[in-house]
Amino acid sequence: MKPLVVGSMVLLLVTLGWGDRGWGEETQEPRGELRVVDKSPLNWASITYNVFEHLIELDKDGKLVPRLATGWRWLDAGTLEVTLRPGVTFHNGEAFDAEIVKLNWDEQRLLEQPHILGNFMNFKPGSKLEILNPYTVRFVFPELDGGALAKLTAMHIGNRQFYREFGWREKSW
């Protein structure tokens, strides 16, 4: 009989929780900054796609949807204008704007190496980004690039702190 009573009590404590919280008390949200402990290059996909935001993403049906961009339009066969979402801030309070998009474009263009999805995910040499105002950027491509919007779904947007402390270069990861 004793083992049944003791076992029942242990089951009750495990089920209801064993600690200093009361019944039904909410736990606090985690706070702080992400610190990469295991810098294995194999972790890049799970970290980047779960932590970084993008200008454009694909929804569950494969349709392009705005994220940090609110819209985009082709001005001609080689010029894509993107409107950015105002009022967005990073976890550290830094504002998201065209300067941040340019920083990410420039830093990620320095890599120009085989992408895990293939070289076709790199923008053509001579592609550039122009800032029109704090919430509008223009991508200029040297030739027609039908995959430009898909490529932008893989352009992770980090803040200045990310580039100061880590960045994408090999020495950082």
N, C-alpha and C positions, 0 to 999 in steps of 0.2 A: 504494500500500500504506500509506504514511504517513497519508493522510487517514482510512483505515479504522481504523487503530490509534488515532489521536487521537480520532476520533469515538466509538469503542467505549469509550475511557477516560472521556470526557465523559459518555456515557450511563450508565456504571457509577457515576460520582460523583453524578450527578443522581438516579439510581434509589436508591442506598444512602444518600444524604444527604451533604451537604457542610457540615461544621461541626465543633464541638468535642465533640459527643456520640459515645459509642461505639456499636457495633452492638448493638441491642436495649435500649439504655438508655431508661428511662421518662422522659418529660418531666414537669415539675412542674405541679400544678394551678394555674390562674391564681388570684391572691390580690388582695384589695383591694376597693374599693367601686365601684359603678357611678356614673360621672359622665356626665351628659347633656351632650354637646357641641353637637349639632344640636338646638336647641329648637323645631324646626318643629312646629306643631300636627298635621301629618300623621303624625308619628312616634308619637303617643300610643298607638295600637292595638297596634303591634308591641312597644313598650316595656312597656306595662302588662300585657298578657296574657302576656308572657314573663318578666316580672320579679316582678310582684306575685302573691301567693297570694290565695285567695278562701275564704269560708266554705263555699260549696257550688259544685260545678261540674257540668257535663254530661259524661257519658262518651261514647264513640264511638257508642253506640246511642241517645243522647238521654236517658238516664236520669240523674236527679239523684243525685250521689254526694257524700259528705262529704269535706271537705278540712280547713280549720281548725275546722270544726264536726264534732262526732262524731255528732250527731243533732239532730232537730227534731220538734216535734209541735204541732199546732193545739189550743189550749185551747178556743177557740170560733171563730166566723166571723171575728173581727177580732184575734185574739191568737195570735201564733206564738212559742213558746219554743224557743230554740236552745242546745244544750249545746256548749261550746267544748273544743277539744283541749288538755289540760294538757301542760306540759313543752316547749312550743314556744318557741324564741328566734329573734330576728331576727339578721341577719348581724353586727350590732354588739353582740350580747349582751343586748339589751333583751328582756324577757319579753313574750310574747303573752298577753293576758287580756281580760276584759270592758271594762276602761278603754280599751284600744286599739281595740276594736270600736266603742265609743261615740265616741271621737275621730274615727274614720273615718266613721261615720254622720253626725256633726255637720258635719264638713268637706265631705263629699260632698253633703249636703242643702243646703248654702249655694249650690251651683251651680244646682240646679233650672232647668236650661236644656234646650233640645232635645238629646236624646241622639242619637248617631249612628244608633242603631237606631230612634229615634222617641221622642216625648214619653211614650208608654205605659211607658217604662222608668223614669220618675220615680215615686217614691212619692207618694201622694195627700197634699195639705196636711193637717196635723194628725197625720200618722204620727209615732210617736215610739219611742224605744228606752229601755228600763229595764234597769238592772243589778240582777240578783237576788243574785249572788255572783260571785267572781272568774272562774268558768267557766260562768256561765249568764246569758243576756240574753233579754229579752222584747221583741218588736216588737209594738206596738199600733197597729192601723190603724183609721181612723174609719169605714171600711166594708169590706165583703168585698173582698179583693184576691187574685183567683185567680192572678195573676202574681207574687206576692211572692217565692216561692222562685226563680223565674227572674231576677227583678231582683237578688236577692242574689248570683247568679252573676256579675254585672257590678260588684259592690261590691269594689273593690280594697282590700286591707288593707296599709297602710303603717305604719311606726313613727313615733315622735315626731320622730326626726331628719329623716325625709322631710318632715314638715310644717314643721319649723323652717327647713330649707334650701330646699325647693322648694314643695311643696303643689300643689293642683290649680288654683289661681287663675290667671287670664290672665297676671298679671305674672310668674309663675314659669315659664311655658312660652313 
